[in-house]
Amino acid sequence: MEDDLVQVWNCAWLHEAEFLVSVLDSADIPSQIPDRYTLGAQPFYAPLLGGVRILVRREDLERARELLASAALPPGPDEE
């Protein structure tokens, strides 16, 4: 399944990503934070890792983006 995952959002802090994952989970969109445990122990590693990434299945990408946008969140760094 890991090959089928794509980044939907990028945050500066783990607690922000945890919140967004809970929003996605409430809509039955499975998601992952690949560096969750590393950043839980060393939160200041986030910039070195490219931020706190949230991954979803490729087929859920568009729906996940719409959901996060409708939650009135500012766009992630990868959004234009």
C-alpha positions as CSV (number, residue, x, y, z in Angstrom):
1,M,0.0,0.0,0.0
2,E,2.9,2.4,0.6
3,D,3.6,2.7,-3.1
4,D,0.0,3.9,-3.6
5,L,0.3,6.8,-1.1
6,V,0.7,10.4,-2.1
7,Q,1.2,13.6,-0.1
8,V,-2.0,15.6,0.4
9,W,-0.7,18.1,3.0
10,N,2.4,19.3,4.7
11,C,2.4,21.0,8.2
12,A,5.0,22.6,10.4
13,W,4.1,20.8,13.6
14,L,3.0,17.3,14.4
15,H,0.0,18.4,16.4
16,E,-1.4,20.2,13.3
17,A,-1.0,17.0,11.2
18,E,-2.6,14.9,13.9
19,F,-5.6,17.2,13.8
20,L,-5.9,17.0,10.0
21,V,-5.5,13.2,10.1
22,S,-8.5,13.1,12.5
23,V,-10.5,15.2,10.1
24,L,-9.7,12.8,7.3
25,D,-10.4,9.8,9.5
26,S,-13.9,11.2,10.3
27,A,-14.6,11.1,6.5
28,D,-13.3,7.5,6.3
29,I,-10.2,8.6,4.4
30,P,-7.3,6.5,5.6
31,S,-4.1,8.6,6.1
32,Q,-0.7,8.3,7.5
33,I,2.0,10.6,9.0
34,P,5.2,8.7,8.0
35,D,7.5,10.4,10.4
36,R,5.1,10.5,13.4
37,Y,7.4,8.7,15.9
38,T,10.5,10.5,14.9
39,L,8.8,13.9,15.2
40,G,7.2,12.9,18.4
41,A,10.6,12.4,19.9
42,Q,12.4,15.2,18.1
43,P,9.9,17.8,16.8
44,F,12.5,20.1,15.6
45,Y,13.6,17.6,12.9
46,A,10.4,18.5,10.9
47,P,12.2,21.1,8.7
48,L,15.0,18.5,7.9
49,L,12.4,16.0,6.9
50,G,10.5,18.4,4.6
51,G,7.8,19.2,7.2
52,V,5.2,16.9,8.7
53,R,3.8,15.1,5.7
54,I,0.3,13.6,5.5
55,L,-0.2,10.8,3.0
56,V,-3.4,9.4,1.6
57,R,-4.2,6.8,-1.1
58,R,-4.0,8.1,-4.6
59,E,-7.7,7.4,-5.2
60,D,-8.6,9.5,-2.1
61,L,-6.3,12.5,-3.0
62,E,-8.9,14.8,-4.6
63,R,-11.6,14.1,-2.0
64,A,-9.0,14.7,0.8
65,R,-8.0,18.0,-0.7
66,E,-11.6,19.1,-1.0
67,L,-12.3,18.1,2.6
68,L,-9.3,20.0,4.0
69,A,-10.1,23.0,1.9
70,S,-13.7,23.0,3.1
71,A,-12.4,22.9,6.7
72,A,-11.2,26.5,6.0
73,L,-7.6,25.6,6.5
74,P,-4.9,27.7,4.8
75,P,-3.4,25.9,1.8
76,G,-0.5,23.6,2.4
77,P,3.0,24.6,1.1
78,D,2.5,22.4,-2.0
79,E,-0.7,24.2,-3.0
80,E,-0.5,27.1,-5.4
